[in-house]
Amino acid sequence: MTAAELLVPPLAPATLAYSLCVVFAAGIVRGFAGFGFSAITVAGMSLVVSPALVVPAIFMLEILASLSQLRGIARDVDMPWLGWLMLGNLICIPIGVALLAWLPETPLRLLIGVLLMAAALLLRGGAHVALESTRGLRLVAGLASGFINGVAAIGGIAVAVLLSTAKMAPAALRATLIALLLFSDVVSLISAALMPSSAHASGNLLGPDTLKWALWLAPAMLAGIWWGQRSFKGVSPEQFRRQVLNLLIALATVSVVRSVVGLVW
């Protein structure tokens, strides 16, 4: 694809403006909480364009988002947690994907979405669960998030629920999520590059339009991240926990609704 072709908008003006607003809003959430960009972007943009066209570009945008935030959060990353989470994702993402080959995808996504929403609602309602950050808990969190990533692509939400029960400062929770998403999105992008798909002339899920989508959406995302990072500063631990749980409930609800629609239609 030539430079001139990259400058051609991938959508009609009105649809493009709507998509940029979705990405900007998702960027604000990513900048504030450290996760949620993909879920919000896919949910919003799937109303006007096929998710298959934008998901590979979202992988690229997620990597760019994490890289843009790394410098400010590197010192806050909880390395023991991150190591176990990465290991669990490596082990269980393939298991989750393989399970999709044997069991219906939509009911699995619905079940996981309901469980995550219930957990977030309980925590938001005042249920106080404070778990010690043992190696066992870290491994379980990594395995669970990897499995949920494999079957439902919402592993970030699962990790956020689990980490919200651990004794972790907001800055450490946010930084660890950002670092984990960088790792998992690199793995996802590599998988997308290797995954055959007849929808693209190149024969892979990563088609020639992926870079165009990423280039057009990236400025809105980065602007949103900048705004979200400003909002994070000065937030108390209790305020952060409350806002993250509100976000988790909203994202889990979106996942459940999409699954129900998939079952009905």
ABEGO torsion letter per residue (X at the ends): XBAAAAABBABBAAAAAAAAAAAAAAAAAAAAAGBGAAAAAAAAAAAABBAAAAAAAAAAAAAAAAAAAAAAAAAABBAAAAAAAAAAAAAAAAAAAAAAAABBAAAAAAAAAAAAAAAAAAAAAGBBBBBBBBAAAAAAAAAAAAAAAAAAGAAAAAAAAAAAABBBBAAAAAAAAAAAAAAAAAAAAAAAAABBBAABAAGBABBAAAAAAAAAAAAAAAAAAAAAAAAABGBBAAAAAAAAAAAAAAAAAAAAAAAAAAAAX
